[in-house]
C-alpha cells in the first residue's frame, strides 16, 4: 500500500499539506467528519490538488515536512499551476 503526501486547496484558497495511506478516506474526513484536521474543518470544502507516493510513511512524512517549508509560490510551481 503506498503512502501519499498531498496538498489540498481549501475554500478560502489556502493550501493544506498532509500525508496518509488512504487518500480517499482522508479526503472524506477533511470534507465531512470531525476527525478531519481543524485547519480544513473551518475551510470546507477542500479539493485535492497534488499527490506524491512513497513506499513508507516515514518517507511521506519527510516529504510533507519539506513541502510545508516551501512558500506558496513554490508550492504552486510544484503543483504545476
C-alpha positions as CSV (number, residue, x, y, z in Angstrom):
1,X,0.0,0.0,0.0
2,X,1.5,3.3,-1.0
3,X,1.8,6.2,1.4
4,X,0.8,9.6,0.0
5,X,1.8,13.1,0.6
6,X,-0.9,15.5,-0.6
7,X,-1.8,19.1,-1.0
8,X,-5.4,20.4,-0.6
9,X,-6.8,23.7,-1.8
10,X,-9.3,25.0,0.8
11,X,-12.4,27.1,0.2
12,X,-10.5,30.2,1.2
13,X,-7.8,29.4,-1.5
14,X,-5.3,28.4,1.2
15,X,-3.2,25.2,0.9
16,X,-3.0,22.4,3.4
17,X,-0.3,19.6,3.2
18,X,-0.7,16.2,4.8
19,X,0.2,12.5,4.4
20,X,-1.9,9.3,4.6
21,X,-2.1,5.7,3.4
22,X,-5.7,6.0,2.3
23,X,-6.3,9.2,0.2
24,X,-10.0,8.6,-0.5
25,X,-10.8,8.1,3.2
26,X,-8.6,11.1,4.3
27,X,-10.2,13.4,1.8
28,X,-13.6,12.3,3.0
29,X,-12.5,13.1,6.6
30,X,-11.2,16.5,5.6
31,X,-14.5,17.4,3.9
32,X,-17.2,15.7,6.1
33,X,-16.0,14.4,9.5
34,X,-14.9,15.8,12.9
35,X,-11.7,13.7,12.5
36,X,-10.5,15.9,9.7
37,X,-7.8,18.4,10.6
38,X,-9.1,21.5,12.4
39,X,-7.5,23.7,9.7
40,X,-9.6,22.2,7.0
41,X,-12.8,21.8,9.0
42,X,-13.3,25.5,9.1
43,X,-12.3,25.9,5.4
44,X,-14.5,23.3,3.7
45,X,-14.9,22.2,1.0
46,X,-11.4,21.2,0.2
47,X,-10.1,19.9,-3.1
48,X,-7.2,17.5,-3.7
49,X,-4.8,19.3,-6.0
50,X,-1.5,17.3,-5.7
51,X,-0.1,13.9,-4.6
52,X,3.2,12.1,-4.4
53,X,3.5,8.4,-3.5
54,X,6.1,6.7,-1.2
55,X,7.0,3.3,0.0
56,X,7.0,4.1,3.7
57,X,5.1,6.5,6.0
58,X,8.4,7.9,7.1
59,X,9.3,9.0,3.5
60,X,5.8,10.5,3.1
61,X,6.1,12.5,6.3
62,X,9.6,13.7,5.5
63,X,8.2,15.0,2.2
64,X,5.2,16.5,3.9
65,X,7.6,18.5,6.2
66,X,9.7,19.6,3.2
67,X,6.6,20.8,1.3
68,X,5.4,22.7,4.4
69,X,8.7,24.6,4.4
70,X,8.0,25.9,0.8
71,X,6.5,29.3,0.1
72,X,3.0,29.4,-1.5
73,X,4.7,30.3,-4.9
74,X,7.0,27.3,-4.6
75,X,4.0,25.0,-3.8
76,X,2.1,26.4,-6.8
77,X,5.1,25.6,-9.1
78,X,5.3,22.1,-7.6
79,X,1.6,21.6,-8.3
80,X,2.3,22.6,-12.0
81,X,0.0,25.6,-11.9
